Amino acid sequence: RKKGGDRQTMLFSATQTKRVADLAALSLDKPEYVGVHDKESSATPTSLRQSYIVVPLEHKLDAIFSFLKSHLQRKTIIFFS
């Protein structure tokens, strides 16, 4: 791992926990925190539905297609690897 130089490294997290803050402090040079809804009692809107599913590699595309097809009228963000 090389620090410094002309390289810029950014860390984005939807949830800012102590573990994420510790990771940023360890791996970033002069980390800056940018928050949304910092003054709110809850950063997650009450109407937001969050879920996850574990899918075997060979079924991932079918699972994503099926999910999107059944949620056409909703705004959706999907993270997968």
N, C-alpha and C positions, 0 to 999 in steps of 0.2 A: 504494500500500500504506500503510495507516494503522496505526501502532503505538500501544498504550496505550488509554486510555479504558476503557470497560466491556466491550470485546471480549476474548474469550479464544480463543487459538489453540492447538491441540494438533497434534502430529506423532506419528503412530504408525508404527513400522517393525518388521517381523518380523526384520530383520537390522540390527544396529547397527554400521555400518561407519564409518570415518573420514569418508567423504563425507556420510553422514547426520548425524553429529555436527557437522560443519562447517556444514551447511545449518541445523541447529537453532540453532547459535551465531549465525549471520547473521540469521535471520528471527524468532527468538523472544526475548522479554524474560525474563531469568532462567530459562532452560530447566532442567528437572529430569529426571533419568534414572531410570527405573524398569526394573529388569531381572529376568528370570526365568532361573534356572539359571546365574547369574553364576559360581558356583564350579565348575561342571562343565567338563570338558575340551572338551566339544562342546555347544553350545546346542541342536543339532538331534538329536532322538532317532534312534538307528540304525534303528529300525523305520519311520520316517516316509518316505514316498515323495513326492517333489516333482517336478512336471513342468509344462510349459507347452505351449501350442499356439497358433499364429497362425492365425486364421480370418477370412476375408473377412466384412464386416459382414452381408451377406445370408444367411450360413450360421451365424451365432453361436448363435441359439436352437436350431437343429437339433443343433449340435455339443454344446451344454450338455445338452440332453435326452438325446441318445445316450450321453453320458458318464455321466450320473446313472443312466440305465437299466441300464448295464452294470456299475455299481458300487453296487448297492442295499444290499449287506451291509457297506459301508465308510463310515466317517466322512469327510466331504468338505467342504472349503472351496474355493469358487471365487471368484476375483476377475476381473472383466472390465470393459471400458469400451467 
